[in-house]
Amino acid sequence: DPLPPPLPKKHLQRAESLPEQPRPQHCWGHPVPRASSILSNIPPGHEEGAPSSIPPGDRPPWGPKKPLTKSQSLGEPVARSSPQKSPRPNPAELTFGIADRDLGSLLESPTGGCGVVLGCQVGALSRLSARIQEELLGPEEHQRLLEIELRGKNWAALRVLEPEPCCESGDAWYFRVGFALEQTQLVFAAKVPKPGCSSLGVQSSPGAHCSIQRLIGRFSDHLPRELVLPAGPGEQSWSPSREEPACPTTYPVVQVLISPEIPYQTLAGFVKGSHSLHRISPGHYERLACLLLLQLCMGLEHLQLQNMGHGDLCPENLLLVQCPCPPQSQQGKEPRLGLFLPRLLISSFFKVKDKQRPCSTSQEPDWTKGPAAPPSPELPEIPSLSIYSTGLKRLAMLLLHKDPSKRVSIEQARSILQVLLWGPRQELFARSRKTLKLLQSWVEVKRALLLLKFAENSVGVGASPGLEEWLCCQYFQEVTEHTLYQVTQALY
């Protein structure tokens, strides 16, 4: 048979890989210069051509390998991979070192540069507020450490610094006590309940807040012999050391709470002792009154958010604490009246689910029978002594209105006090009609001026920000033109 014809030969064209682009090489020991100024906007570790931190001789053979590139036939166009779009950064989180690429994407947004600046202002106020609060309260890690150290401790681990109480509220006495921690003498306040008051047993921690008393320890024990408990009018002060040696201690075991804040006075004592200050400097006194009431409103709002209620809310149970904290040797001693803004603390609170309310030191209805309308007495005539007088009188009328539906809430009272303190005042609307646009512009300019004030004080000789600055930051961080419109309608 004849052989079949040979098959035709196929000529296959082999694919060749394109040569890789040479990478820039830098000699070891001659790194690329890096900008060390704080004004540099190149994030560390992202400089172009930055050398590796591992010498070539020390690099392991199993180090990162080059990714394999896809083979391409000669003559094919090189396919350029489109870079993935990174999420647009949040204006509130921007810093001076932001890359121009990211900043450019924000500037191309519909809000433009104005929206970026406004977002940066809100973010800066939020960060400043958090830092000031940490200065006022201390780091949370330190508080948790103290709670661990005080767990299981009683009077034997504490040293009574003064036999007399540093402050007496309506339901408790407060004594300055020392506690040794790692060769450091810390000073706390020991809260001892008055006879007949069991409010300490139902107190729970509502979280850290500038207007809420913090509790870092508790124990049940007899009182030390050196403590002196003040007596009521016409009675003699009592101390366990006055008991006869042959007789056992008759004072019952009480539950004691330990707090890092040392009160020096109650709000009732402040009002009673400030008559001369109100007469000599009414503007200063009434501004202090606004700031103290504002702290009270913010504390009550915080308790509501934590599903907690307050105990007997009266001036005798609202504590005043020096702020910022003075040196340890000065804690608990009463300062000169009216020269600073103290922190106001709500000292009695409980979980709403608890069926037992703390004891009351004043005549008030039982909360389990439903909320009762507060009395609406005729307000005394309040003379106009300062720019705050008319606003405070208006606030009192709104809080004690005879019609419950027309009374303002705690949130509304807080907003009214903020407007009284930091504006806008009625003179803003003397030449311009009140509109949302006007109020929005006022908020934006005020935020910018507040941040400039912080910047100037940080490089000058101004005092470090304190409690009033924290309250102001809270206001301008959250306020909107809509809130201002409603508040100014009710106030002016």
HELIX and SHEET records of a PDB file:
HELIX    1   1 PRO A   56  ASP A   58  5                                   3    
HELIX    2   2 PRO A   91  GLU A   93  5                                   3    
HELIX    3   3 ASP A  100  LEU A  107  1                                   8    
HELIX    4   4 GLY A  112  LEU A  137  1                                  26    
HELIX    5   5 GLU A  140  LEU A  150  1                                  11    
HELIX    6   6 TRP A  155  ALA A  157  5                                   3    
HELIX    7   7 SER A  199  VAL A  202  5                                   4    
HELIX    8   8 PRO A  240  ARG A  242  5                                   3    
HELIX    9   9 LEU A  267  LYS A  272  1                                   6    
HELIX   10  10 HIS A  275  ILE A  280  1                                   6    
HELIX   11  11 PRO A  282  LEU A  305  1                                  24    
HELIX   12  12 PRO A  315  ASN A  317  5                                   3    
HELIX   13  13 GLN A  328  GLN A  330  5                                   3    
HELIX   14  14 TRP A  367  LYS A  369  5                                   3    
HELIX   15  15 SER A  389  LEU A  399  1                                  11    
HELIX   16  16 PRO A  404  LYS A  406  5                                   3    
HELIX   17  17 ILE A  410  TRP A  422  1                                  13    
HELIX   18  18 GLN A  426  PHE A  429  5                                   4    
HELIX   19  19 LEU A  436  VAL A  459  1                                  24    
HELIX   20  20 LEU A  467  GLU A  478  1                                  12    
HELIX   21  21 GLU A  481  LEU A  491  1                                  11    
SHEET    1   A 3 ARG A 159  VAL A 160  0                                        
SHEET    2   A 3 ALA A 172  LEU A 181 -1                                        
SHEET    3   A 3 CYS A 167  GLU A 168 -1                                        
SHEET    1   B 5 ARG A 159  VAL A 160  0                                        
SHEET    2   B 5 ALA A 172  LEU A 181 -1                                        
SHEET    3   B 5 THR A 184  PRO A 193 -1                                        
SHEET    4   B 5 VAL A 254  SER A 259 -1                                        
SHEET    5   B 5 GLY A 217  ASP A 221 -1                                        
SHEET    1   C 3 PRO A 263  THR A 266  0                                        
SHEET    2   C 3 LEU A 318  VAL A 321 -1                                        
SHEET    3   C 3 ARG A 343  ILE A 346 -1                                        
SHEET    1   D 2 MET A 308  HIS A 310  0                                        
SHEET    2   D 2 PHE A 349  LYS A 351 -1                                        
END                                                                             
